[in-house]
Amino acid sequence: MKTDELPDIVFLMASALVVMTRFIQTGCPRQGALVRRQLGFLQSYPDHLMPPPLKAAVRRLHGDWELMLLGTPQGNAATPSTLQ
């Protein structure tokens, strides 16, 4: 995909926040998988189109979500304290 065809980074971040919130509310494993996929996509977003601090934050979030999803039994809702 060409860089001029990529979705706007603001839209992608907003979308990631929506699925993160939905996961926290429901604990649905599918929502958790969507979060993982979106954060993975954001990690691969071209560096010249994403500010370095945002790229670093996405890397940390992706790692945190990987750890959290590995430790959350399917069907159990995550609480905000599990995300810290």
C-alpha positions as CSV (number, residue, x, y, z in Angstrom):
1,M,0.0,0.0,0.0
2,K,1.3,3.4,-0.9
3,T,1.8,6.0,1.9
4,D,-0.8,8.3,0.2
5,E,-3.3,5.4,0.5
6,L,-2.8,4.8,4.2
7,P,-5.6,5.8,6.6
8,D,-5.0,9.0,8.7
9,I,-3.1,8.2,11.9
10,V,-5.6,10.2,14.0
11,F,-8.4,7.9,12.7
12,L,-6.4,4.8,13.5
13,M,-5.6,5.9,17.0
14,A,-9.3,6.8,17.7
15,S,-10.3,3.4,16.3
16,A,-7.8,1.7,18.6
17,L,-9.2,3.5,21.6
18,V,-12.7,2.5,20.7
19,V,-11.9,-1.2,20.5
20,M,-9.8,-1.0,23.7
21,T,-12.7,0.6,25.5
22,R,-15.1,-2.1,24.2
23,F,-12.7,-4.8,25.3
24,I,-12.6,-3.3,28.8
25,Q,-16.4,-3.2,28.9
26,T,-17.1,-6.7,27.6
27,G,-13.9,-8.7,28.0
28,C,-14.7,-10.2,24.6
29,P,-11.6,-12.1,23.3
30,R,-12.5,-10.9,19.7
31,Q,-12.2,-7.3,20.9
32,G,-8.8,-8.1,22.5
33,A,-7.7,-9.7,19.2
34,L,-8.8,-6.5,17.3
35,V,-6.8,-4.3,19.7
36,R,-3.7,-6.5,19.2
37,R,-4.2,-6.3,15.4
38,Q,-4.7,-2.5,15.4
39,L,-1.7,-1.9,17.6
40,G,0.4,-4.2,15.4
41,F,-0.7,-2.2,12.3
42,L,0.2,1.0,14.0
43,Q,3.6,-0.4,14.9
44,S,4.2,-1.0,11.2
45,Y,3.0,2.5,10.2
46,P,5.7,4.4,8.3
47,D,8.0,6.2,10.7
48,H,7.9,9.4,8.6
49,L,4.1,9.6,9.0
50,M,4.0,9.1,12.8
51,P,5.6,11.2,15.5
52,P,8.4,9.3,17.3
53,P,6.8,9.7,20.8
54,L,3.5,8.2,19.4
55,K,5.4,5.3,17.8
56,A,7.1,4.6,21.1
57,A,3.8,4.7,23.0
58,V,2.2,2.3,20.5
59,R,5.2,-0.1,20.9
60,R,4.7,0.0,24.7
61,L,1.0,-0.4,24.4
62,H,1.3,-3.4,22.1
63,G,3.6,-5.1,24.6
64,D,1.3,-4.4,27.5
65,W,-1.7,-5.7,25.6
66,E,0.2,-8.9,24.6
67,L,1.0,-9.5,28.3
68,M,-2.5,-8.7,29.5
69,L,-4.2,-10.8,26.9
70,L,-2.0,-13.8,27.7
71,G,-3.0,-13.4,31.4
72,T,-6.7,-12.8,30.9
73,P,-8.8,-16.0,30.8
74,Q,-11.2,-16.0,27.8
75,G,-14.6,-14.6,28.7
76,N,-13.4,-12.7,31.8
77,A,-13.7,-8.9,31.5
78,A,-10.4,-7.1,32.1
79,T,-10.5,-4.3,34.6
80,P,-8.6,-1.0,34.3
81,S,-6.2,-2.1,37.0
82,T,-5.1,-5.0,34.8
83,L,-4.0,-2.5,32.2
84,Q,-1.6,-0.6,34.5
